[in-house]
């Protein structure tokens, strides 16, 4: 990449006498020019490593459809020099004196006290002044106006590079207002004084009049939603690159930690080779050569237990074949029945995409729950566990697993080690990542600085999105609109997979349709192996259900020595039922909820695999991410797709005939508070037509009606109007509003964290003492001497261990919280065992009668 970087000394000669960073030890200082050149080096390195130049070119093709070569060259120059100008504001004499102990600028113009020693806003006005002068040389008036818009946008990114991405319009308004925090106005007053008094130059007016701003926003929002997403994505990308280059260059100077790898898959051949040698893959490839594709009549004649693996293999090969025929497309739908092996199919598809050589160099596997993340990393360990060179490239990014550390690289001390670990985590410098929807959505839409850190890592990647229907259906239109345009702009291959997959194409007006990877899905969904593997029974819906009635029904089934799974949508009901039945049956009774830690779930799953007769009482956490095979199921009815997910836990091996009894106990609306239309009675198994859909697996009929309702909502004249959102918020770069709108979890309850200290025995026999972990947490928080990076990494490790003891409880209870030790929003209760009965938390003892998170 050849960048036309500007020498700051030609812009402001005083930059030669200024410093950017200072080490406390030995009073070493890095000059502003040195820091700028280091940032430019890292900017070029990341762009080269991640092949982002192709993304920049794609943006120019998509957004500047008829701009001249002169205009494109000017745009590229001002884009790349965002890096050059980002810290030029450090010529602020107040900054030099206060932060750098440099008095060489004494007597130079000093900004107002409201600006003080800040530098980012001064960098922004210096950038504006320079390029507003330069853009006047562009002859084409239309192009000049568009390029002026981007000068302001780029200056905004510079102004915000040490803080959150706020509303672009508020930034522009700050140049015309003088009250309070209108730093833009004070910054331009300083620049005027600096340039006119000290340099003998006049400055360009950097503020925009009201009508000028109005015309700018008209230009930014005049196109369709895809164009607005292209702009939104471009600005996030450039901001991400700016912050990354700044962080890495600062880290190199301050801690001597250099970025050597940018977290891309340079060669996937060893991974594919190891994958193809697994027992399952050898079987699939043998089948491919000798049997694929089998005729439907042949598959229908064979016994269920004999044909299920053949059907899984057929789907695997169907998906692979379709993918190879559409490798230039960006969005793919993978719809397979529960228990059909979606995860393995998706794993293969992601490898095939990287192998195809279309610049794809990173893989994200994104799941709705941490349990699914845990389950899939365990699967990868089984596949690649004996290959350290492969497992070293795979990282879990969530709140339950310590930050990944590269091995054999930290001989020069702990400080460098922790700095590298933290930087790798912040910027997702891992070739293959397993994480959650919430983490991905923060990267895609969040406006906090750390949310945007790793946005550039999405470029040229595969993203496998599991169970997209678990998102709020009120966001489906926005999600698919964003995903399609992001994928096209950033060269992302997105695989959306589920057993119950809504056809989100109905919600978009884009011409490019997604690729259906298994086109003849009825061949599989309606095959008796999947359609009749589990029989739904609705007889219990005809009675007014109580826990006592349900208990009697379950007791009769327990006499058959079967594995029984019972799911409640209310945690309180689940707990009460567990206490009711645990002493009334001869078999073992287990309990699992969202409170159950990873090791508790592992212990339960291990028990289930060995017991012939057992009852598992659970909440909705059981629907996905828990690899179990039960004989009989009971479920409190909720969403239809949740019913199908639950049925996927029953008779997975297809050895007998499974049955699920649906009952109606708790109100769905007290649990789902996000206005999801799927909880309306008309769309649940309380209606005969929905029962038929669940039986025949005709989920397209179910979703078609829901999607039509959602589309009407988005097209109506109300606050949910889709076009209005993309025009007024996305196109006008209102980052906080976009972040708020696209937030997956929107729980309005006030929750607090409670650390219930106990001594726990892990499955491996290790004893974990809650008191010791709390003391470790407290000590780390209060350590004022520890290096920031080490503190962040070690705090994360400690919080991972704390998850076994921390519970979220709704505020407003009568419990005497003031009597207990508190750090931040977390309370410490030493005698935690007092609040548990049979291993289950009794909320009543904590004065909390409300629901806790699942």
Buried (B, 14 or more C-beta within 10 A) or exposed (E): EEBEBBEBEEBBEBBEBBBBBBEEEEEEBBBBBBBBBBBBBBBBBBBEBBBBBBBBEBBBEBBBEEBEEEBBEBBBBBBBBBBBBBBBBBBBBBBBBEBBEBEBBEEBBBBBEBBBBBBBBBBBBBBBBBBBEBBEEBEEEEBBBBBBBBBBBBBBBBBBBBEBBBBBBBBBBBBBBEEEEBBBBBBBBBBBBBBEEBEEEEBBEBBBEEEEBEBBBEBBBEBBBBBBBBBBBBBBBBBBBBBBBBBBBBBBBBBEBEBEEBBBBEEBEEBBEBBBEBEBBEEBBEBBEEEBEBEEEEBEEBEBEEBBBBBBBBBBBBBBBBBEEBBEBBBBBBBBBBBBBBBBBBBBBBBBBBBBEEBBBBBBBBBBBBBBBBBBBEBBEEBBEEBEEBBBBBBBBBEBBBBBBBEEEBEEEEBBBBBBBBBBBBBBBBBBBBBBBBBBBBBBBBBBBEBBBBBBBBBBBBBBBBBBBBBBBBBBBBBBBBBBBBBBBBBBBBBBBBBBBBBBBBBBEBEBEBBBBBEEBBBBBBBEBBBBBBBBBBEBBEEEBEBEBBBEBBBEBBEEEBBBBBBBBBBBBBBBBBBBBBEEBEBEBBBBBBBBBBBBBBBBBEEBEEBEBBBBBBBBBBBBBBBBBBBBBBBBBBBBBBBBBBBBBBBBEBEEEBBBBBBBBBEBEEBBEBEBBBBEEEBBBBBEEBBEBBBEBBBBEBBBEBBEBBBEBBEEEEEBBBEEBBBBBBBBBBBBBBBBBBBBEEEEEEBBBBBBBBEBEBEEEEEBEBBEBBEBBBEBEEEEEBBEBBBBBBBBBBBBBBEBBBBBBBEEBEBEBEEEEEBEEBBBBBEBEEBEEEEBBBBEEBEBEBBBBB
